[in-house]
Amino acid sequence: MTGERKQERKQVLVFRELPEHQLARIQAVHEVTLANPRVPQQADAFRAALPSAQGMIGSSYRIDESVLDLAPRLQVISSISVGVDNYALAALRARGIMLCHTPGVLTETTADTIFALIMATSRRLVELAQYVRDGHWTRNIDEKLFGWDVHGKTLGILGFGRIGQALGQRAALGFGMPVLYYNHHPVIAPQLAAHALAVSFEQLLKRADIIAVTLPLTDATRGMIGAAEFAAMKPGAILVNGSRGAIVQEDALLAALDSGRLRAAGLDVYMTEPLPQASPLRTHPRVVALPHIGSATHETRYAMAELATTNLLEALAGNLPPAAYDLRKA
């Protein structure tokens, strides 16, 4: 008998909402359980689906060894994210479970968000918009409410991968900003060869007017920026973090802001998310705080879901997916 062998229908656990079209792509070839463990009413269904799950797709939920212990048939996890810090990487590698993610599709959008934070903190945009909203603008503002130029300032970028390079292009080519960068590994970025300079971590802290964090969260970067690092920065520097909250020690950040060592901070990520109501960062006058919106546009979130779905389907079909994460570096 000739012809293509029909693909086996497998059990897929969708643990975060997907666009209707992407969900339909999975349902067309596999059996699907939808259960978001962050929703109390669905937590039991999530755990009940784990023993039979052969594929999982979702994001923003910690998949640790205790979860993996309940999923002995699991072959692949497709994360709707670039970052993989929610996954027990060593355990996945040991168990032979493939992990996929979504690099590339959110690069430009996230770089836009980080540069928006640079503009907002430097020009005090959120503070002054609220000044107008509250009815305080009754005459021309004076220097007490002036911001600071962005163009011509030195931008230091911690991490020079896709997002760091896209941010560097905006800064150097769009705003005439000298760009310094620190990266763990050598970087080849021809489009920025004449505009960005690789320096040591210490030199970047010392020389940059604005420091942007685009590093992944790893054991090496967790808590990387603390009291000593803030003390090494230029007086009046600005910190922007659009990467992972745990890279910056929040108590040290608050101390640097309160002392005036740091002029301002623009944050899209935090050690605990959502940001607790009691966190001083939520209402600090020198902080622009966003609710982790780095990739949150209609176009980009759809593209992420589409790539994650393709990753899952290809992996379950026994093919190499477009964006498998290299677990050998875990």
C-alpha positions in Angstrom: 0.0 0.0 0.0 1.4 3.4 -1.0 0.7 6.8 0.3 1.5 9.0 3.2 1.1 7.5 6.6 -1.5 9.3 8.7 -0.1 11.2 11.6 -1.0 9.9 15.0 -3.3 12.2 17.0 -1.5 13.1 20.2 -2.6 14.7 23.4 -1.8 18.4 23.6 -2.2 20.6 26.7 -2.7 24.3 26.0 -1.9 26.1 29.2 -2.5 29.7 27.9 -5.1 31.1 25.6 -4.3 31.0 21.9 -5.8 32.9 19.0 -8.7 31.0 17.5 -7.0 30.2 14.3 -3.8 28.8 16.0 -5.9 26.7 18.3 -7.8 25.3 15.3 -4.5 24.3 13.7 -3.7 22.1 16.6 -7.2 20.7 17.0 -7.2 19.7 13.4 -4.5 17.1 14.0 -4.4 16.4 17.8 -6.6 16.0 20.8 -6.5 19.3 22.8 -7.1 20.1 26.5 -7.4 23.8 27.3 -6.5 24.5 30.9 -4.7 27.6 32.2 -3.2 26.8 35.6 -3.2 30.5 36.6 -7.0 30.5 36.5 -8.2 28.9 39.8 -11.1 27.2 38.1 -8.8 25.5 35.6 -5.9 24.5 37.9 -7.3 21.0 38.6 -8.0 20.4 34.9 -4.4 21.4 34.1 -3.0 18.9 36.6 -5.4 16.2 35.5 -4.2 16.6 31.8 -0.5 16.3 32.6 -0.2 12.5 32.8 -1.4 12.0 29.2 0.1 15.2 27.7 2.6 14.6 24.9 2.8 18.2 23.9 2.3 21.5 25.8 2.0 25.1 24.6 1.7 28.2 26.6 3.7 30.7 28.7 4.0 32.6 31.9 3.8 29.6 34.1 6.6 27.8 35.9 7.2 24.3 34.6 9.5 22.8 37.2 10.4 19.3 38.1 7.3 18.8 40.1 5.2 19.5 37.0 7.4 17.3 34.8 7.1 14.4 37.3 3.3 14.4 36.5 3.9 14.3 32.7 5.8 11.1 31.9 4.7 11.1 28.2 5.7 14.6 27.5 7.8 15.1 24.3 7.8 18.9 23.7 6.9 22.2 25.3 6.3 25.1 23.0 6.7 28.4 24.9 5.0 31.5 23.6 8.0 33.6 24.7 11.7 34.2 24.0 12.8 33.9 27.6 13.0 30.3 28.9 13.5 31.1 32.6 10.1 29.6 33.5 11.4 26.1 32.6 13.6 23.6 34.4 16.1 23.4 31.6 18.4 20.8 33.1 15.4 18.5 33.9 14.1 18.9 30.3 17.4 18.0 28.9 17.8 15.0 31.2 14.3 13.7 30.2 14.8 14.3 26.5 11.9 16.8 26.3 12.3 19.4 23.5 11.8 23.0 24.4 10.8 25.6 21.7 10.5 29.3 22.0 9.8 32.4 19.8 12.9 34.5 19.1 13.0 37.0 16.4 9.3 37.9 16.0 9.2 40.2 19.0 12.6 41.9 18.5 11.5 45.1 17.0 8.5 45.5 19.2 10.4 45.0 22.4 13.1 47.4 21.2 10.4 50.0 20.6 9.1 49.5 24.2 12.6 49.9 25.7 13.3 53.0 23.7 9.9 54.4 24.7 11.0 54.0 28.3 14.2 55.8 27.6 12.2 58.7 26.2 9.7 58.6 29.0 12.2 58.7 31.8 14.5 61.3 30.2 11.7 63.7 29.2 9.5 63.0 32.2 6.6 62.2 29.9 4.4 60.2 32.2 4.9 62.7 35.1 4.1 65.7 32.9 1.1 64.1 31.3 -0.3 63.5 34.7 0.6 67.2 35.6 -1.7 68.3 32.8 -4.4 65.7 33.6 -4.5 66.9 37.2 -5.1 70.5 36.1 -1.8 71.9 37.3 -0.8 73.3 33.9 -1.9 76.9 34.4 1.2 78.7 33.1 4.4 77.8 31.2 6.5 75.3 33.1 9.8 76.3 34.6 13.1 74.4 34.9 11.8 72.4 37.9 9.8 70.4 35.4 12.3 70.3 32.5 13.5 66.9 31.3 16.8 66.0 29.7 17.8 65.5 26.1 18.1 61.9 24.7 20.0 62.8 21.5 23.7 62.8 22.0 23.6 61.0 25.4 25.7 57.8 25.7 23.6 54.6 25.8 25.0 51.6 27.5 23.3 48.3 26.5 23.8 45.3 28.8 23.3 42.3 26.4 23.7 42.7 22.7 21.6 40.0 21.1 18.7 40.7 18.7 16.9 43.1 21.0 20.1 44.9 22.1 21.2 45.4 18.6 17.7 46.7 17.5 17.8 49.1 20.4 21.3 50.2 19.4 20.1 50.9 15.9 17.4 53.2 17.2 19.7 55.0 19.5 22.7 55.4 17.2 21.1 55.9 13.8 17.9 57.7 14.9 19.1 59.8 17.8 22.8 60.2 17.3 23.6 58.5 20.6 27.0 57.0 21.1 26.4 53.3 22.0 28.4 51.2 24.4 27.6 47.5 24.9 28.6 44.7 27.1 28.0 41.1 26.1 29.2 37.8 27.5 30.2 36.6 24.0 31.6 38.4 21.0 29.0 39.9 18.7 29.1 40.6 15.0 26.7 43.4 14.1 27.8 44.9 10.8 25.0 47.5 10.8 26.4 49.0 14.0 30.2 48.5 13.4 30.8 52.2 13.2 28.3 53.2 15.9 28.6 50.8 18.8 31.7 50.0 20.9 32.2 46.8 23.0 33.4 47.6 26.5 33.7 45.8 29.9 30.9 45.8 32.3 32.7 48.2 34.6 33.4 50.6 31.8 29.8 50.6 30.6 28.6 51.4 34.2 31.1 54.2 34.5 30.6 55.9 31.1 26.9 55.5 30.1 24.3 58.2 30.7 21.5 55.7 30.2 21.8 52.0 30.8 19.4 49.6 29.2 19.2 45.9 30.3 18.4 43.4 27.5 20.1 40.4 29.0 18.4 37.0 29.5 17.9 35.8 33.1 20.4 33.1 34.0 22.3 32.1 37.1 25.1 34.5 36.0 22.8 37.5 35.5 20.4 37.1 38.4 20.9 40.0 40.8 23.7 41.3 38.5 22.9 45.0 39.2 23.0 45.8 42.9 24.3 48.5 45.3 27.9 48.3 44.0 26.8 48.6 40.4 24.6 51.6 41.1 27.5 53.2 43.0 29.7 52.7 39.9 27.3 54.5 37.6 27.5 58.1 36.6 25.7 60.4 39.1 22.3 61.2 37.4 22.3 58.1 35.2 19.0 56.5 34.1 18.3 52.7 34.2 15.9 51.0 31.9 15.0 47.3 32.3 13.0 45.6 29.5 14.5 42.1 30.1 13.9 40.3 33.4 13.2 41.9 36.7 15.4 39.5 38.7 18.5 40.9 37.0 18.1 44.1 39.1 18.1 44.1 42.9 15.0 46.2 43.6 16.1 47.3 47.1 19.3 48.6 45.7 17.5 50.3 42.9 15.2 52.1 45.3 18.1 53.2 47.4 19.9 54.6 44.4 16.8 56.5 43.3 16.1 57.9 46.8 19.7 59.0 47.2 19.6 60.8 43.9 22.5 58.7 42.5 20.1 57.5 39.9 18.0 60.1 38.1 15.2 57.8 37.1 14.3 54.2 36.2 12.1 52.9 33.4 10.8 49.4 34.2 8.7 46.9 32.2 9.7 43.9 34.3 9.9 43.1 38.1 11.1 40.5 40.5 7.4 39.7 41.2 4.8 40.0 38.5 2.2 41.5 38.6 3.9 44.2 40.6 2.6 44.0 44.2 0.4 46.8 45.4 2.7 47.4 48.3 5.8 47.8 46.1 7.3 51.3 46.3 8.2 51.0 42.6 4.5 51.3 41.8 4.2 55.0 42.9 7.8 56.2 43.1 8.1 59.6 41.5 11.3 58.7 39.7 10.0 55.5 38.2 8.1 54.9 35.0 6.5 51.5 35.6 4.8 49.5 32.8 2.9 46.2 33.1 5.4 44.0 31.2 4.2 45.1 27.7 7.5 44.6 25.8 5.9 42.4 23.1 2.3 43.4 23.8 1.0 44.5 20.4 -1.7 42.7 18.5 0.6 42.0 15.6 3.5 40.7 17.7 1.5 38.6 20.1 -0.2 36.9 17.1 3.1 36.3 15.4 4.5 34.7 18.6 1.4 32.4 18.9 1.7 31.4 15.3 5.4 30.5 15.6 4.8 28.6 18.8 2.0 26.6 17.2 4.2 25.8 14.2 7.0 24.7 16.6 4.6 22.4 18.4 3.1 20.8 15.3 6.5 20.2 13.7 8.0 18.7 16.8 5.0 16.4 17.3 5.3 15.3 13.7 8.9 14.3 14.2 10.3 17.2 12.3 12.8 19.9 13.4 10.8 22.9 14.5 11.8 26.4 13.4 12.8 27.6 16.8 14.0 24.8 19.1 15.9 26.0 22.2 19.4 24.6 22.5 19.2 22.7 25.8 22.9 21.8 25.7 23.7 25.2 27.1 21.4 24.7 30.1 
